[in-house]
Amino acid sequence: MVIQEKVVQPLRVGLGERSYEIFVGRNLSGDIRRMVESLRESNRRIVVLADEQLATLQPTFLTDAFGDCPRLELPSGETTKSLEKLGLVLDFLADSKLDRSACVFVVGGGVTGDLGGFAAASFLRGIDFIQVPTTLLAMVDSSVGGKTGINLSAGKNLVGAFHQPRAVFADVDLLASLSPREFAAGMAEVIKYGLLGDRELYERLLKSEAFTATSPEIGDIIKRCCQNKARIVEGDERETDSGVGGRALLNLGHTFAHAIEAVAGYGEYLHGEAVAIGMVCALRLSEKLEFLELGNGPDLEALLGRQGLPTVLRAPLALKPLLNAMHSDKKVKGGMLRFVVMDAVGVSRVAEDVPLSLVEDTWRTIGAS
Ligand SMILES: NC(=O)c1ccc[n+]([C@@H]2O[C@H](COP(=O)([O-])OP(=O)(O)OC[C@H]3O[C@@H](n4cnc5c(N)ncnc54)[C@H](O)[C@@H]3O)[C@@H](O)[C@H]2O)c1
């Protein structure tokens, strides 16, 4: 897909015929509009799926970028990643009389992106979609890489498809209306990239004040994270490689985080907040396994705390349900729990043979009872 006038130098995700560009910059509504017009000129129908809260807070952006394109607004929140809302979106696509040449723009955070991407993956067995992430988490993580999906009552992201977007437009100006809590949750994923494979980024974060939506460096940080994600996805698009550099490494802290989210009740902890505690667990587990030298931890808790993120549970959660939730996580392989562990800051790998007693001890260090 070609964009005519580029105001920003795009990053590229190199996946053969599924390759695409990521545009990170400010005030991108004009660039998006040019793409919309060029698609329409080739007789392709365009529809927009947008997060309801974003639509309320940034109406001018949507009008400038999409004009009169048909638009469906989706309620905010994790419960929108449901079979019911998937049905609503698919009906909207059908009612909009889309054919296989159509393109769906998905504008919102990870929830809208995951649901909208999955709808695009399944409608007419797959049509094009373009991600317009509007949260920090979506800009640095969920909009890149082609994982789409919804939740079932049995667990998060249990239904989905790999379906790469045709382009990603991350307009940093949109972060201005994001709540500080949601912004901080996105920073958890930024810190994750540093810990799992980018020591330079991690050290830069350590030396910086807390980031906010107006930090001059934030665009640069987002690009760096997208570059990291792009390289990992290029090496292991479908998460089949559990070795060094595989996509599974992006799950650093996530086996713990998903259990926290499930046991505390979805919504109690934002995903990024649970990931923050999960990364502390991953660090502790790495120390217990003697991969990482004890007491030589990479100042993770101070960094997370400075960014307003939790490092322990806000209220104790019972150990047993946390362990049960870990076992039903889709990352479990052949009944074995798998963890991303660290050998050093910026050097991580997947460990499969972790003794349960160490996992239990790890949970206790962050307040499980
Ligand atoms: N596909 C992937 O690779 C991947 C990776 C990580 C996370 N995820 C998924 O992403 C989801 C979390 O994403 P999220 O944190 O973006 O949550 P989200 O989509 O729920 O957005 C968070 C909140 O911010 C609001 N919002 C969005 N943009 C805004 C803006 N610019 N200004 C003001 N408010 C705005 C939303 O209405 C919502 O209330 C989870 O479902 C998680 O499973 C997917």
The ligand as an SDF file (V2000), in Angstrom:
LIG
                    3D

 44 48  0  0  0  0  0  0  0  0999 V2000
   -2.7510   -7.7730   19.7350 N   0  0  0  0  0  0  0  0  0  0  0  0
   -1.7010   -7.6650   20.4970 C   0  0  0  0  0  0  0  0  0  0  0  0
   -0.5650   -7.9810   20.0990 O   0  0  0  0  0  0  0  0  0  0  0  0
   -1.8580   -7.1240   21.8860 C   0  0  0  0  0  0  0  0  0  0  0  0
   -0.7370   -6.7660   22.6430 C   0  0  0  0  0  0  0  0  0  0  0  0
   -0.9270   -6.2010   23.8920 C   0  0  0  0  0  0  0  0  0  0  0  0
   -2.2240   -6.0060   24.3880 C   0  0  0  0  0  0  0  0  0  0  0  0
   -3.2980   -6.3760   23.6250 N   0  0  0  0  0  0  0  0  0  0  0  0
   -4.6640   -6.1580   24.0960 C   0  0  0  0  0  0  0  0  0  0  0  0
   -4.8590   -4.7570   24.1830 O   0  0  0  0  0  0  0  0  0  0  0  0
   -5.9200   -4.5080   25.1250 C   0  0  0  0  0  0  0  0  0  0  0  0
   -5.5070   -3.3420   25.9850 C   0  0  0  0  0  0  0  0  0  0  0  0
   -5.3050   -2.2240   25.1570 O   0  0  0  0  0  0  0  0  0  0  0  0
   -5.4100   -0.7390   25.7230 P   0  0  0  0  0  0  0  0  0  0  0  0
   -4.6250   -0.6340   26.9620 O   0  0  0  0  0  0  0  0  0  0  0  0
   -5.1250    0.1640   24.6020 O   0  0  0  0  0  0  0  0  0  0  0  0
   -6.9260   -0.6670   26.2130 O   0  0  0  0  0  0  0  0  0  0  0  0
   -8.2520   -0.0470   25.6110 P   0  0  0  0  0  0  0  0  0  0  0  0
   -8.3850   -0.2670   24.1750 O   0  0  0  0  0  0  0  0  0  0  0  0
   -9.3340   -0.5570   26.5040 O   0  0  0  0  0  0  0  0  0  0  0  0
   -8.0750    1.5210   25.8600 O   0  0  0  0  0  0  0  0  0  0  0  0
   -7.9320    1.9950   27.1740 C   0  0  0  0  0  0  0  0  0  0  0  0
   -8.8980    3.1410   27.4710 C   0  0  0  0  0  0  0  0  0  0  0  0
   -8.4500    4.2960   26.7960 O   0  0  0  0  0  0  0  0  0  0  0  0
   -9.5410    4.9000   26.0930 C   0  0  0  0  0  0  0  0  0  0  0  0
   -8.9130    5.6190   24.9720 N   0  0  0  0  0  0  0  0  0  0  0  0
   -8.3630    5.1300   23.8440 C   0  0  0  0  0  0  0  0  0  0  0  0
   -7.7180    6.0790   23.1790 N   0  0  0  0  0  0  0  0  0  0  0  0
   -7.8760    7.2220   23.8740 C   0  0  0  0  0  0  0  0  0  0  0  0
   -7.4210    8.5540   23.7040 C   0  0  0  0  0  0  0  0  0  0  0  0
   -6.5840    8.8910   22.7160 N   0  0  0  0  0  0  0  0  0  0  0  0
   -7.8100    9.4760   24.6180 N   0  0  0  0  0  0  0  0  0  0  0  0
   -8.5970    9.1280   25.6720 C   0  0  0  0  0  0  0  0  0  0  0  0
   -9.0090    7.8950   25.9110 N   0  0  0  0  0  0  0  0  0  0  0  0
   -8.6580    6.9470   25.0100 C   0  0  0  0  0  0  0  0  0  0  0  0
  -10.4510    3.7720   25.7680 C   0  0  0  0  0  0  0  0  0  0  0  0
  -11.7680    4.2240   25.6080 O   0  0  0  0  0  0  0  0  0  0  0  0
  -10.3180    2.9010   27.0250 C   0  0  0  0  0  0  0  0  0  0  0  0
  -11.1750    3.3790   28.0300 O   0  0  0  0  0  0  0  0  0  0  0  0
   -6.1160   -5.7930   25.8850 C   0  0  0  0  0  0  0  0  0  0  0  0
   -7.3240   -6.3850   25.4530 O   0  0  0  0  0  0  0  0  0  0  0  0
   -4.9360   -6.6680   25.4910 C   0  0  0  0  0  0  0  0  0  0  0  0
   -5.2550   -8.0440   25.4820 O   0  0  0  0  0  0  0  0  0  0  0  0
   -3.1310   -6.9180   22.3870 C   0  0  0  0  0  0  0  0  0  0  0  0
  1  2  1  0
  2  3  2  0
  2  4  1  0
  4  5  1  0
  4 44  2  0
  5  6  2  0
  6  7  1  0
  7  8  2  0
  8  9  1  0
  8 44  1  0
  9 10  1  0
  9 42  1  0
 10 11  1  0
 11 12  1  0
 11 40  1  0
 12 13  1  0
 13 14  1  0
 14 15  2  0
 14 16  1  0
 14 17  1  0
 17 18  1  0
 18 19  2  0
 18 20  1  0
 18 21  1  0
 21 22  1  0
 22 23  1  0
 23 24  1  0
 23 38  1  0
 24 25  1  0
 25 26  1  0
 25 36  1  0
 26 27  1  0
 26 35  1  0
 27 28  2  0
 28 29  1  0
 29 30  1  0
 29 35  2  0
 30 31  1  0
 30 32  2  0
 32 33  1  0
 33 34  2  0
 34 35  1  0
 36 37  1  0
 36 38  1  0
 38 39  1  0
 40 41  1  0
 40 42  1  0
 42 43  1  0
M  CHG  2   8   1  16  -1
M  END
$$$$
